Each structure stands twice: as structure tokens, then as C-alpha cells.
Amino acid sequence: MRLLILDLDGTLWDHEDASRLIPPYEFHSDYLVDPYGEELHLFPGVREFLEWASERFLLSIASWNIEEKVRPILEGFGLWGYFLFPKIEGHPDKADMIRRTIEELESIGYTIDDVIYVDDRAIHMDKIKMELPEVDFIHMWVDVKSFEELTTTPQKAGLR
């Protein structure tokens, strides 16, 4: 089975640190506003991409955030259900998050043949490649410029 792991901040949405937002959130179609007027917008095509990807991959998350603040965002947008064993944790060790996700999926009977990690920043990739050399990386906004491009040219993005 193929596993696609996504970052959140700067990858699925335009906010650089969703953990700074204060609940309760006021949801609109593809954006939210916190009580202090701070906004977070899903990038165009995120919903369509997740629907497309969910038919082809197991999906998960590796995000340096606070789950208590970010999970309600994913739930409010109706996105939480796409992800298996998501890791939204208050540390930057993405390699550890990815490794544990793979282990948890294998513990319930999945055989993981391929792992792809999508992030808007390459800062974590040296450690990920050192610990998990089999992980392929898609640098969002560099390797591809949109979620539509991920779905319409999956070979270019490494999602063949």
C-alpha cells in the first residue's frame, strides 16, 4: 500500500502556525476566523486533492503543531476523516512522526510499499532521509505549484 503523509501549515493552508489561533473558530466554506479576527484559508484544491488521493493512498499527517488547536480546524473543515494515525505534535521531529505512523499502520495489517511526504519546507528532509531513506519528498510550491497540479500531473509530482 502507498502512504501519503502531509504537513499542514503552509501546505494544506496558508497559515504559518495554526497553533497560534484561538478557538472557537468561525468556519466559512474554505476559511476560518478566530475570535481575534485571525484567518486561516485552505489552499485552493485541497478538498478535491484529498478526495482524489484517498482513492489511491493511505493518508496521514506529520505536523509540528498542537493537536488540541489544530484537530478542531481539520474537523471543522470536514477533513479529519481522511487521515489514519495523524501526528500533530509539539515538536519538529517529522522523521519520528513518519516512522511511528508506518509502524502503526503495519501493526494493523497494512504493508507499506511506498511513502511520500509533502511539505512546504525542506528543513526536515535531511533527518527524514537519514532515518527513513525510502521516503520520497514532494516540496509543495516548488516541485508543484498547486493541488490541482498534484492531481493532474501525478507522475511529475511523484504520485504516479
PyMOL commands that set and color helices and strands:
alter all, ss='L'
color gray80, all
select helices_A, chain A and resi 18-20+46-54+67-76+80-82+94-107+125-131+147-152+154-157
alter helices_A, ss='H'
color red, helices_A
select strands_A, chain A and resi 2-6+26-27+31-33+39-41+58-64+87-89+114-119+135-139
alter strands_A, ss='S'
color yellow, strands_A
deselect
rebuild
show_as cartoon
